[in-house]
Amino acid sequence: MQPCAKHGPYYYLTQCLAKGHVQKFLLKSSAAQEAARNATTAFNEFYEGVQELSQINTELLGRGEPLNGSAS
């Protein structure tokens, strides 16, 4: 009997599409892992910007100011 070869660690990118529906991607190479990290970082930065813009728009609407910066 031969000893088992070491395995792992395995890296996965998991994407939640809807309640109960998840996609899982096995990232086999270090290049794929780095690409996933970079894409995740870019998405998080984009999402934070959208959240900030939404907060600004909510504040402007609360003050009765137009969102496009021009007077109505």
N, C-alpha and C positions, 0 to 999 in steps of 0.2 A: 504494500500500500504506500502510495506517495503522499507526502505531506501536502496540505492545501496551500496554494500560493496565496500570498497576502492580496487583499483586495481593498478598494476604497482608498481614501475617502471619495465619495461621489458628490458632485455638485449639480444641483438642479435649479432651474428657474421655474417658478410656479406663477401662473397667471389665473386669477379668479375672474371668470367671464360673467357669471351670473350665479345666483344662489344654487349651490349643488353642482355647478359646472366649472371644473378646474382643468386647465391644461398644464402639463408638466413636461419640461424639456431637460434632458440629460445633457450637461455641458461636458463633453469628453475632453476637449483640449484646453490648454491654458489660454489660448487665443479666444476661444468661445467664452470662457469664464470672464476674461477681461472685457470683451465686447458687451457681455451681459451687465457687468458692473458699470461700464460707461453709459450704457443705455438707461439703466436704472437711475443713475445719478442725474442724467439729463432730464428724464421724466420728472423726477422729484423736484428739480430746480424749476421746471416749467410749471408744475402744479402749484408750487409755492407762490410763483408769480401770479398765477390765475387767482389764487386765494387772496393775495394782497390787493389785486385789482378789484375783486368782488367786495372786499371790505371798504375800499375807497369809494366805489360806486354806491354802496349802501349808505355811507356817511353823506355823500353828496345828495342822494335822494332824500335823506332825512332832513337835510337843510333846505330842500326845495330847489337845489341848484341843478342845472342841466348837466348831463353826463358828457356831452361832446365839447364842453368848454365855452360854448357860445351862449349868449343871452337869448331867451325866447321872447 
